[in-house]
Structures are given as structure tokens and as C-alpha cells.
Amino acid sequence: MARIRFISADGSQEAIAESKPGDRLLDVAQAHGMPLEGTCEGAMACSTCHVYL
């Protein structure tokens, strides 16, 4: 289990989520109300979502 902290680009939204190995970050973020479109359906082709580690 991993705990993930999502913060919107403008800092107006924040969510803490639990995820399992193999979960797609886009799906976890959307399930927790983060405003990500996911035009490419998580195929990492459209660059509408970005991850900073």
C-alpha cells in the first residue's frame, strides 16, 4: 500500500490517497477528485497530467 498526496497545479485542491501496487496514478487521482482530464486514458501520450517525485 502506498500513500499518495495530490496537490492541484494552482494549490487549491489537495487529497491524500491510498493505492495498491499496479494502480494507475491517473485513476487514483481522479477517484479522489483531482481535476485531471486523462485524454490519453493513462497511456502517457498526451501530457495532461504530470508527476513530481
DRENMI-590915 format. One record per residue: residue number from 0; residue in one letter; chain; x, y, z of N, C-alpha, C in turn. Coordinates in steps of 0.2 Angstrom, whole numbers, plus 5000, padded with zeros to 4 digits. Each point is the difference from the previous one (the first is absolute). Example, Ala and Ser with C-alpha at 12.3 -4.5 7.8 and 13.67 -1.06 7.14 Angstrom:
<nodes>
{n = 0; res = a; chain = A; n_px = 5066; n_py = 4972; n_pz = 5039; ca_px = 4996; ca_py = 5006; ca_pz = 5000; c_px = 5004; c_py = 5006; c_pz = 5000}
{n = 1; res = s; chain = A; n_px = 4998; n_py = 5005; n_pz = 4996; ca_px = 5004; ca_py = 5006; ca_pz = 5001; c_px = 4996; c_py = 5005; c_pz = 5003}
</nodes>
This chain:
<nodes>
{n = 0; res = m; chain = A; n_px = 5004; n_py = 4994; n_pz = 5000; ca_px = 4996; ca_py = 5006; ca_pz = 5000; c_px = 5004; c_py = 5006; c_pz = 5000}
{n = 1; res = a; chain = A; n_px = 4999; n_py = 5005; n_pz = 4996; ca_px = 5003; ca_py = 5006; ca_pz = 5000; c_px = 4996; c_py = 5006; c_pz = 5001}
{n = 2; res = r; chain = A; n_px = 5002; n_py = 5005; n_pz = 5004; ca_px = 4996; ca_py = 5006; ca_pz = 5001; c_px = 5003; c_py = 5005; c_pz = 4995}
{n = 3; res = i; chain = A; n_px = 4995; n_py = 5003; n_pz = 4997; ca_px = 5002; ca_py = 5005; ca_pz = 4995; c_px = 4997; c_py = 5007; c_pz = 5001}
{n = 4; res = r; chain = A; n_px = 5003; n_py = 5005; n_pz = 5000; ca_px = 4997; ca_py = 5007; ca_pz = 5001; c_px = 5000; c_py = 5004; c_pz = 4994}
{n = 5; res = f; chain = A; n_px = 4994; n_py = 5001; n_pz = 4998; ca_px = 4999; ca_py = 5004; ca_pz = 4994; c_px = 4998; c_py = 5007; c_pz = 5001}
{n = 6; res = i; chain = A; n_px = 5004; n_py = 5005; n_pz = 4996; ca_px = 4998; ca_py = 5007; ca_pz = 5001; c_px = 4999; c_py = 5003; c_pz = 4993}
{n = 7; res = s; chain = A; n_px = 4995; n_py = 5003; n_pz = 4999; ca_px = 4998; ca_py = 5003; ca_pz = 4993; c_px = 5006; c_py = 5005; c_pz = 4999}
{n = 8; res = a; chain = A; n_px = 5000; n_py = 5002; n_pz = 4993; ca_px = 5006; ca_py = 5004; ca_pz = 4998; c_px = 4999; c_py = 5007; c_pz = 5003}
{n = 9; res = d; chain = A; n_px = 4994; n_py = 5003; n_pz = 5001; ca_px = 4999; ca_py = 5006; ca_pz = 5003; c_px = 5000; c_py = 5000; c_pz = 5008}
{n = 10; res = g; chain = A; n_px = 5001; n_py = 4994; n_pz = 5003; ca_px = 5000; ca_py = 4999; ca_pz = 5007; c_px = 4993; c_py = 5001; c_pz = 5003}
{n = 11; res = s; chain = A; n_px = 4995; n_py = 5000; n_pz = 4997; ca_px = 4993; ca_py = 5001; ca_pz = 5003; c_px = 4997; c_py = 4993; c_pz = 5002}
{n = 12; res = q; chain = A; n_px = 5003; n_py = 4995; n_pz = 4998; ca_px = 4997; ca_py = 4993; ca_pz = 5002; c_px = 5005; c_py = 4996; c_pz = 5002}
{n = 13; res = e; chain = A; n_px = 4999; n_py = 4996; n_pz = 5005; ca_px = 5005; ca_py = 4995; ca_pz = 5003; c_px = 4996; c_py = 4994; c_pz = 5002}
{n = 14; res = a; chain = A; n_px = 5003; n_py = 4994; n_pz = 4999; ca_px = 4997; ca_py = 4994; ca_pz = 5002; c_px = 5005; c_py = 4995; c_pz = 5002}
{n = 15; res = i; chain = A; n_px = 4999; n_py = 4996; n_pz = 5005; ca_px = 5004; ca_py = 4994; ca_pz = 5002; c_px = 4997; c_py = 4994; c_pz = 4998}
{n = 16; res = a; chain = A; n_px = 5003; n_py = 4995; n_pz = 4996; ca_px = 4997; ca_py = 4994; ca_pz = 4998; c_px = 5004; c_py = 4994; c_pz = 5001}
{n = 17; res = e; chain = A; n_px = 4997; n_py = 4995; n_pz = 5001; ca_px = 5004; ca_py = 4993; ca_pz = 5001; c_px = 4999; c_py = 4997; c_pz = 4993}
{n = 18; res = s; chain = A; n_px = 5005; n_py = 4996; n_pz = 4998; ca_px = 5000; ca_py = 4997; ca_pz = 4994; c_px = 5004; c_py = 4993; c_pz = 5001}
{n = 19; res = k; chain = A; n_px = 4998; n_py = 4995; n_pz = 4996; ca_px = 5003; ca_py = 4994; ca_pz = 5000; c_px = 5005; c_py = 4999; c_pz = 4994}
{n = 20; res = p; chain = A; n_px = 5005; n_py = 4996; n_pz = 5001; ca_px = 5005; ca_py = 4999; ca_pz = 4994; c_px = 4996; c_py = 4998; c_pz = 4994}
{n = 21; res = g; chain = A; n_px = 5002; n_py = 5004; n_pz = 4994; ca_px = 4997; ca_py = 4998; ca_pz = 4994; c_px = 4994; c_py = 5005; c_pz = 4998}
{n = 22; res = d; chain = A; n_px = 4998; n_py = 5004; n_pz = 5005; ca_px = 4995; ca_py = 5005; ca_pz = 4999; c_px = 5003; c_py = 5006; c_pz = 4996}
{n = 23; res = r; chain = A; n_px = 4996; n_py = 5003; n_pz = 4995; ca_px = 5002; ca_py = 5005; ca_pz = 4996; c_px = 4999; c_py = 5007; c_pz = 5004}
{n = 24; res = l; chain = A; n_px = 5005; n_py = 5004; n_pz = 5000; ca_px = 5000; ca_py = 5006; ca_pz = 5003; c_px = 4994; c_py = 5004; c_pz = 4998}
{n = 25; res = l; chain = A; n_px = 4999; n_py = 5000; n_pz = 4993; ca_px = 4994; ca_py = 5004; ca_pz = 4998; c_px = 4994; c_py = 4998; c_pz = 5003}
{n = 26; res = d; chain = A; n_px = 4998; n_py = 4993; n_pz = 5000; ca_px = 4994; ca_py = 4998; ca_pz = 5003; c_px = 4999; c_py = 5001; c_pz = 5007}
{n = 27; res = v; chain = A; n_px = 5006; n_py = 5000; n_pz = 5004; ca_px = 5000; ca_py = 5001; ca_pz = 5007; c_px = 4998; c_py = 5008; c_pz = 5001}
{n = 28; res = a; chain = A; n_px = 5003; n_py = 5004; n_pz = 4996; ca_px = 4999; ca_py = 5007; ca_pz = 5001; c_px = 4993; c_py = 5002; c_pz = 4998}
{n = 29; res = q; chain = A; n_px = 4997; n_py = 4998; n_pz = 4995; ca_px = 4994; ca_py = 5001; ca_pz = 4998; c_px = 4995; c_py = 4997; c_pz = 5005}
{n = 30; res = a; chain = A; n_px = 5001; n_py = 4995; n_pz = 5003; ca_px = 4995; ca_py = 4997; ca_pz = 5005; c_px = 5000; c_py = 5004; c_pz = 5006}
{n = 31; res = h; chain = A; n_px = 5005; n_py = 5004; n_pz = 5001; ca_px = 5001; ca_py = 5005; ca_pz = 5006; c_px = 4998; c_py = 5007; c_pz = 4998}
{n = 32; res = g; chain = A; n_px = 4997; n_py = 5001; n_pz = 4995; ca_px = 4998; ca_py = 5007; ca_pz = 4998; c_px = 5005; c_py = 5004; c_pz = 4997}
{n = 33; res = m; chain = A; n_px = 5005; n_py = 4998; n_pz = 4998; ca_px = 5005; ca_py = 5004; ca_pz = 4997; c_px = 4998; c_py = 5002; c_pz = 4993}
{n = 34; res = p; chain = A; n_px = 5001; n_py = 5006; n_pz = 4997; ca_px = 4997; ca_py = 5002; ca_pz = 4994; c_px = 5005; c_py = 4998; c_pz = 4994}
{n = 35; res = l; chain = A; n_px = 5001; n_py = 4994; n_pz = 4999; ca_px = 5004; ca_py = 4998; ca_pz = 4994; c_px = 4996; c_py = 4997; c_pz = 4995}
{n = 36; res = e; chain = A; n_px = 5001; n_py = 5002; n_pz = 4994; ca_px = 4996; ca_py = 4998; ca_pz = 4994; c_px = 5001; c_py = 4993; c_pz = 4998}
{n = 37; res = g; chain = A; n_px = 5007; n_py = 4998; n_pz = 4999; ca_px = 5002; ca_py = 4994; ca_pz = 4998; c_px = 4998; c_py = 4998; c_pz = 4993}
{n = 38; res = t; chain = A; n_px = 5001; n_py = 5005; n_pz = 4995; ca_px = 4998; ca_py = 4999; ca_pz = 4993; c_px = 5002; c_py = 4994; c_pz = 4997}
{n = 39; res = c; chain = A; n_px = 5006; n_py = 4998; n_pz = 5002; ca_px = 5003; ca_py = 4994; ca_pz = 4997; c_px = 4998; c_py = 4993; c_pz = 5004}
{n = 40; res = e; chain = A; n_px = 4996; n_py = 5001; n_pz = 5005; ca_px = 4998; ca_py = 4995; ca_pz = 5004; c_px = 5006; c_py = 4996; c_pz = 5003}
{n = 41; res = g; chain = A; n_px = 5005; n_py = 5004; n_pz = 5003; ca_px = 5005; ca_py = 4997; ca_pz = 5003; c_px = 5006; c_py = 4997; c_pz = 4997}
{n = 42; res = a; chain = A; n_px = 5000; n_py = 5001; n_pz = 4993; ca_px = 5005; ca_py = 4997; ca_pz = 4996; c_px = 5007; c_py = 5005; c_pz = 5000}
{n = 43; res = m; chain = A; n_px = 5000; n_py = 5005; n_pz = 5003; ca_px = 5005; ca_py = 5005; ca_pz = 5001; c_px = 5002; c_py = 5003; c_pz = 4993}
{n = 44; res = a; chain = A; n_px = 4995; n_py = 5001; n_pz = 4996; ca_px = 5001; ca_py = 5003; ca_pz = 4993; c_px = 4998; c_py = 5007; c_pz = 4999}
{n = 45; res = c; chain = A; n_px = 4996; n_py = 5003; n_pz = 5005; ca_px = 4997; ca_py = 5006; ca_pz = 4999; c_px = 5003; c_py = 5006; c_pz = 5004}
{n = 46; res = s; chain = A; n_px = 5004; n_py = 4998; n_pz = 5005; ca_px = 5003; ca_py = 5004; ca_pz = 5005; c_px = 4995; c_py = 5005; c_pz = 5004}
{n = 47; res = t; chain = A; n_px = 4994; n_py = 4998; n_pz = 5001; ca_px = 4995; ca_py = 5004; ca_pz = 5004; c_px = 5001; c_py = 5000; c_pz = 5007}
{n = 48; res = c; chain = A; n_px = 5003; n_py = 4994; n_pz = 5002; ca_px = 5002; ca_py = 4999; ca_pz = 5007; c_px = 5007; c_py = 5000; c_pz = 5001}
{n = 49; res = h; chain = A; n_px = 5003; n_py = 5002; n_pz = 5006; ca_px = 5007; ca_py = 5000; ca_pz = 5001; c_px = 5001; c_py = 4998; c_pz = 5007}
{n = 50; res = v; chain = A; n_px = 5006; n_py = 4996; n_pz = 5001; ca_px = 5002; ca_py = 4998; ca_pz = 5006; c_px = 5006; c_py = 5002; c_pz = 5002}
{n = 51; res = y; chain = A; n_px = 5001; n_py = 5003; n_pz = 5007; ca_px = 5006; ca_py = 5002; ca_pz = 5003; c_px = 5001; c_py = 4996; c_pz = 5006}
{n = 52; res = l; chain = A; n_px = 5006; n_py = 4997; n_pz = 5000; ca_px = 5002; ca_py = 4995; ca_pz = 5005; c_px = 5006; c_py = 5003; c_pz = 5004}
</nodes>
